[in-house]
Amino acid sequence: MKQADYIQLLKIIAVLVLFIFIPALLFYLGIVVPEYCACDKTMYEGQKGVDIWGDIVYCDGESQDFAEAFFQLFTTVLLGCLALLAFIRFLIYRIKKNNK
């Protein structure tokens, strides 16, 4: 394969990663983070919190644990996508630099 083909392949992979990353980021910022931040760790069992959208969030023990696990999962997935995109961009830069 030529270097131009490698660059084209890397750009296609980057678009596919962005296709996953952007909706996941919107879901993360719109639903996961507000629900995670609605309940404080010091709240007592059964208390209700309100997220930034005005929705009631039940802050019992299981809900808080699930929200924290979901928050950590999405944070890890999004950081992994960002790292992959940065690595792809770096590879494209290196291929173009070595081509000159």
FENTAHU-V742774 format. One record per pair of residues at least 12 apart in sequence whose C-alpha atoms are under 7 Angstrom apart, sorted by the first residue. I is the first residue (numbers start at 0). J is the second residue. Records with the same first field share a line. If there is no record, write none. Layout:
I: J / J
This chain:
2: 94
6: 91
9: 87
13: 84 / 87
16: 80
20: 77 / 80
24: 77
27: 73
31: 70
32: 70
33: 50 / 51
34: 50 / 56
35: 66 / 67 / 70
37: 49 / 50 / 56
38: 58
44: 58 / 59 / 60
45: 57 / 58 / 59
46: 58 / 59
